[in-house]
Amino acid sequence: MAVVDPLYRPDSDEHLEAVARAEAALLDPAMGHIVDMVLRVDGDAYEAASVEGRVRVRREADGTGWRYVEESVEGRNPLANQDADRFVPLAEERANPYPDRRANAYPFAYDQLGQLFDAPTAPDLIAIHTAAHNWQDQGGHLGEHGSIGVVQARAPFVLSGAGVRRDGFVPGAARLVDIAPTVLALLGAEPGRGVGANGETRHDALLARQDGEVLEHLLDDRVAPPEHVVGFLLDGANANVVYDLVRRGELPHIGRLLAEGVALEHGAMSSLPTVTLANHTSILTGAHPGHHGILHNAWWDRARREQVITNSQTTWLTAMTHLSPEVETLFDAVKRHRPGSLAVSMNEPCDTGADWSVFDLMRRGERLLDLPPAEALPDSTQRFVRPSKDYAWSSQVDHLATVQAEGIWGGEFWGRVWPAPRFCWVNFSLTDAAFHEGGPYSEMAAASLRDTDARIGRVLEAVERAGRLERTAFFLTADHGMEESNPEVRGNWADALDDSGVSYRDEGYSFIYVNP
């Protein structure tokens, strides 16, 4: 690791004074409509502050995890409500648009705060957008995410098939970091030595670095474990919208999974920041962003004096060079627990350890699969393909993912003979594009789910044709939620920071590095 320049002292009085000025600028009441709160480390404690109050918490080791103690509260604690069941079901969510900080909830908030600042590249301040703030590209998206409010953090979670309880919808919530250890437990992996959330050794670990816990109450230990697991990611899909369409019968293939499994009514919560690649990686490693190293879509590396961008078409190929060597992916862990297993990844940047990945083909300079014109694709709603460039492109990418999965489960693909995968991961991107552009409650969003459901059906049929359906478990989730923003609530806190006179970088429109 590069050595930090000794002239830079982040704990110097000068630096701390500059951080305080930047924080004060963000917490000016004039910024209250776009700044929900500001998070920071202060000495040996963590703080969350809003225009209405501040909480200061410290953490103490509790086994291999943490417990949090509130040292002080001034005014109203902005993280007071951490209820995961807030705004469920969809009707309740829609009845409470753009909830302010008094109405909102922030599940697992103290853990969210602590894990992020464990990273050596963590910022000085994290500015959390309000639920109403239409911030991406200064008003470019109707659907938004990135904050830790419950709607933006909540992803769907469905677990189904061999080795899974058949309880349908059940109350309760989990975290995305719980998925990887649950998948390994489902496959019958044996616990062993690893590192827990607080950095201490845990002897019941299923992954090298394991922040998450096994969701044992969803597993059926009365039956034999599955031989295969297939995971579906619906990027950016709002959990309440998914569940509502399933109940309406509009997503028959996801409905089939639910009929043969279980779904968490209150979802699975993504980690701060609730953005794409940080949480793809959390799902596939069982570790928070502050521990696995993919900190955000963009951040600043003080030691190297460089901006790191991981979530773009030009940087996805190399994003995993920033993955911490302390973590292992599900692809690696499955093969470690079950030597000789095949683990495959469809259209996923976090593909370390996968035996098949299009991103790996690109890294090696091999020929890619041909993309047919979007207008000629099956399972594509042409009403949105034609006018929307993002809908069209994402439909092509998701069609490619489906073709890969069908081919590998079919036993012959890309000039190779394939055994049935022990673990198969399929990343669908259309939902994120549509939920952003149309908003989560739009017909465009619903169409993207129907299109994706049809593609999921094709993968299920391929597994069934392979004669493996009865021996396979499935899970479905997303990397974050999606909340409808208020188009009238725009604005940029850059002017306030500029007026403070502080030198800063704002990475990912939330990570503030002072005197970078």
N, C-alpha and C positions, 0 to 999 in steps of 0.2 A: 504494500500500500504506500502511496506517495506520502511524504512527510509534509505536514502543514508548515507554511512559512512561519518561522519564529517571530517575525515582525507582526503577524496577525495574532492578536490576543482577544478571543471572543468574550472573555470575562473581564476585560479591562473596564475601568470606570468610563472611559470615553465611549467604548462600544455599548455598554449597558445604557448610557444616557441616550445614545442614538436610537437604540431599540425602544426605549420608553417614549421618545418623541414620535417614532413611527406608529407605535401602538396608540398613542393619544390621538394622532391624526385619523387613524382608522375608526376610533371610538367616538369621534365627534358626532354629536346628535344629528348633524346634517347628513351623515353617512348611514344612519340607522335603517334606512329603507333598503340598502343593499348589503350592509355588513351585519350579519346575524350575531357573530361573536368573533373574538380573536383568541387563539390558543398560543401558549408559550411555555417554556421552561424558565423558572426563576430560582436560581440556586439549586437546592435539592428537592424542589417541589414543582408541580405543574399548575398552571393557572388558565382559567377560561373566563373571559371578561366580555360583557356587553354594555350597552348604554345604560342598562338597568341594574347592573351588579357584577360581582366577581366572586369566584370560588377558587380556593387554593387547596390542593390535595397533594399528599405524598403517598408513596406506595411502599409496602412492606412485603417481603417474601412470604408466601403462603404455599408450602409444598413446592411444587415446580411452577406455580403461577404467582399472582399478585393479589393482595387486597389493598383497597384504597381508603385512606383516612382523610376526612375533610378537616383541614387545619383552621380554616376561617372562611366565612362568607360575609361579603359586604353587599348590602342591598339584596337583590334577588339572584340566586344561583342560576346562571343560564343553563346549566346541565341538570337541573333538579328533576326533570321528568325524563326517565329512561325507559318508559313502558314500551315494550315491543308490540303490544296489541293496539297501539294508537292508530286510528283511521283504518279500521278493518270492519266490514268488507268494503267493496268498491263504492257502494252508495254513501257510506260514511266518509270515505276519502273525498268524493266529489262534492259532498255537502260542506266540506271545510277547505276550500281552495286557498292556496297561498298562506298557510298558517303562520302566524307570527311566533316569535320565540316563546311567548307565554302559552300558546296552544300546542306547539310542536313537542315532539319527543325525540330523544337522542339515545337509542339503545346502546348498551355497553360503552357509554361515553368515556368513562375514565380509562378503560382499557384502550380505547381508540386513541386517546390523548397520549398515554404512556408509550405504546408501541412505536408510534411514529417518531418520537423524539429519541428513540434508541439508535436511530440511524446516524452514522457520522456525517452524512450529507443532509441532515434535517435542516430546515430553515430556522431563522430566528423567530418568526411569527407565522401563524397560519390564519389567514382571513377566511372565515366561513361565510359563504353567500347566504342571503335570506332565501326562503322558499319562493318568494315572489320574483327575485331578481332574474331578469332575462339577460344573462351575461355573456354567453358564448358568442364571439364575434360581434359583441355589442348589439344583441337583438337578433342574431341569425337563427336561433333555434327556439321553437315553442316549448319543446320538452327539454328539461335540464336535469343534471345530476352533478355530483362532485362534493356536495355537502353531506353532513352526517345526520340531517333530519331524517325521520323514519321513512318517509316515502322515497327519498332519493337513495337511502341505504338498503331498502328491502328488496331482495330478489326472491323469486319463487323457488321452492324446493320440493321436488317430487322424487320419491324413491320407490322402485317397483321391481317385481319379478322374483326370481329365486332367492330365497333367504331373507325376504322382506315381509314384515307384517302387512296384512291387508285390512287396514283400519280406515281407509279413505282420508277425508280431511280431519286433522286433529289440531287442537289448540296448541299454541307454543311456537317458539322461535329458536333458531340456531344461528350460527355464524358461518360464513363461507369457509373459514379456516377449519371448521369441523368436518368438511366433506371428505378431504383426502384420508384422514385416519378412519373415517367411517367406511369408506370404500375398501381400504385394506383389511379392516376387521371383517367386513362382509365376505371377503375372499379367503378368510381363514388365516391371515398372516399372524405370525407369532410375535408378541411384544418383545422388546429388547432394550438395549441401552441407547439413549438419545439425549437431546437437549430440550428442556422445556421452555415455556414462555419467559421465565425469569433468568434463563441462562444456566440454571442448575441442571444436573444430570437427572433424567427420569428413566426409570427402569421398565416402564410400561409403554415405551415409545414404539410407534410403528413407522416413523419417519426420522431422519437424522436430526432435523429441527422440527419440533412439533408444538405449535401454539394451540392447536385445536384439540377437541376431545371427541371420542367415539360416541355417536348418537345411538347408544345401545337400545333405547326404548323403541327404536324403529326397526330393529332387526329381530328375526324369528330364529331363535337358537334351537327350535324343535326340529328343524329340517336341515338337510345338507347345504353347505355354502355353495354359491354359484361357481361355475368354472370360468365365467366370463362376465365382464362389466362393460356397459356402454354408457358414456356420459354425453349429454347434449347441453350445450350452452346457448341460450337465446340472449344475445348481447343486448343489454339495455331494456329488457322487458319488465314492465311494471307487474308485480306479483298479483295485485288485486284484479288487474285487467285480464291476465292469463286465467286466473281461477274463475272469474266471472264468465268468460267465454267457454271454458270447459263445462261449467254448470249449465250453460245454455245449449250445449251440444254442438258448438261450432268448431271445436278442436277435437275431432273424434279419436285421433291417435294418441294425443296427450291424455284424453279421457280414458282411453284403454289402459294406459300406464297407471293412471290413478285408480282405476277399478281393480287393478291387480297389485296395489301397493298403498302408499301413504303419502300425504302432502302436509307440510307444516302451514297451518292457516296464517300464521303471522310472519312466515317467510324465513329466509336466511340473510343475515345482515352482512353487508360488505364492510371492508376495512377502510379507515381514513387513509388517503382520500378515495372517495367512492367513484373511481374512474377505471377505465378499461384495463390496461395492461397490468396495473398494480393488483387488480383483483382477479384477473385471469390467473396470475401467478400465485395469488393466495389460495385459490381453489386447488391448483395443481401442486402446491407444496405443503399446504397445511400451516403456513407461516404468514404473519402479517407483513405488510410492505416495509415497515421499519426493521424487519429481521431478514426478509429475503432479498432486499436490495433494489427491487424495482419500485422506487419510491413514489413515482408519479408518472404522468405522461411526459413531464419535463421537470428538471430540477437543476440546481447549480452545485458543482463540485468545487468547494473552496480550495481543497488541496491541489487539484489539477488546474484550477482557474479556468474551468470550461463548463459550458452548458451541456447537459445530457438530455437528449430527446429520444424517447423509446417508442412513442406511439405515432409513427408516420410510415407511409409506404416506403420511404427511403431508409428508415432505421429499424424496422421490424426485424430484418434479417440478423442484425447484430445486437438486438436488445438484450439477449440472454448473456452477453459478455459481462453484464452488470449483476448477474445473479450471484448471490453470496455462495461461496463454496461450502458453507455450513448447512445448506439446505439440499434436499433432493426432491426431484419431481415424482409425481405418481408413476411416470413411465419408468424411472430408475428404481423406485421402491418396489413396484410390482415384479420387476425382473430380479431384484435382490431376494425378495421373499419367495418367488417362484422361478428359479433358474430355468432358462430355456424358453420362457414366455415371450410372446410377441406383444408389443405395445405400440399402437399407432395413433397418429395425430392428424386431424383434418383441418387445415387452414388455421393453425394456431401458432402465434409467435413464441409462446412459452412451450417449446417442443424439445427441450433438453432431455436426452435419453430415449426419445421415440425412435422406433425402427423404421417408421415411414413418416415423412413430413414434406409437404410441398416447399416449405421454407428451407428445408435442408437441400432439396433439389436446386433451389435458386442459389443457395450459398455455394454449391458445387458447380454451378454454371451449366446444369443439365437442362434439357428441353422441358418446357412446362406443358401441362395439358392445355388443349385448345379450349377457348371459351366460345360457345356458340352465341350468336346475337341474342340480346335480351328479349327481343320480340319473338324469338323462336323457342324460348324455354318452356318446358312443362311447369306446372304448379306455380305460375307467375301471374299476378293480377295485372293485366295489360293496362287497365285504367290508370295505374300509377307508374308502370314501367315506362310508358311513353313520355309523360311530362317531367318525370323526376330522374335526374342523372344519378343521384345517390341510390334511389330505389332500383334502377336498372343495373347499376354496377354491383350492388350487394346481392341482387338476385343471381347474377352470373357467378359470383364467388360462392354463394351457398349451393348453387347447382353443382359446382365443381366439388364441393365438400361431399355432397350426396353421391356423386359418381365415384369418388374415391372409396367411400365406405361400402357402396354396393359391390365394387370390384374386388376389394380385399376380402369381404365376407363371402364373395362368390368363389374364391379360391384361386383366381388367376387375374392378375392386373399388372400393367406396366412391364409386361414381358417376364413376370415372375409368378411362381406358384407360392401361395400364401396359406399357412395354417390359420385356424380361427384365432383371432386376437384374444389374449387374456384381458387386455384393457384397450378400449377404443374410445377416442375422444373426438367429438364432432362439434366444431365451433360455427354457429350460424350468426351472420352479421346483419342480415336484413332488418331485424327488429330494431336494432339501435338506430339505423338510418331513418326508418319510418317513424319511430317514437320521437326522435329529435325533430324531424321536419314537420310532422302533422300534429305532434302532441300525443300524449298517452291515450287520450279518449277519442281520438280521431278514427275515421273509417280507414285511413291509410295505415294506422297502427294495427287495427283489427285485421286488415287484409294481409299485412306482413306476418301476423301470427297464423292465419289460415294457410298462407303459402308455406310457412315453415313447418306447420303441422303435417302438411302433405309430404314434405321432404322427410320428416321423421318417420312417417308411415312407410316410405320406400326403404329406409334403413331397417325398420322392423321386419319388413317382408324379406329383406336380404338375409337377416339373421335366421328367420324362420325357414327360408329355402336351404340354408346351410344345416338345418336340423339341430340348431343350438338354442332355440328360443326358450325351451323349458329349463335350460341350464344357465340362463343369462339373467343378470340383474341390470336395471337401467336407472339412471338418475337424470334429472333435468333441473337446471338452475339458470341464473344469470350472473353477470359480474357486478351489477348494481341495479338500482331501481330507476325510475324516470318520473319526474314530477312536472306538471304543467305550470309554467311560469306565467307571470303577468306581462304581456307585451308592453305595457305602459311603464313598468318599473325597470328602467334601464339605468345606465350610468357606470362610471369607472372611478375607482378610488385613487387612480394615479394622480389626479390633480391635488388631492389632499396630501398624498405622500410627497409630491413635488414641493408643495408649499411648506412642508415641515423642514425642508432644507437638508434632509437626510439622503445620503447616497444609498441606493437600494436596487435590487433586482426583484421582479415579480414573475415567478416561474409557474406556469400552469394556471395563472390567474388566481392564485391563492397562497403560494409559498413565497414569503417575503424574506429576502436575504439582505440584511443591513450591512453597509460598508463591505460589499462583496469582494 
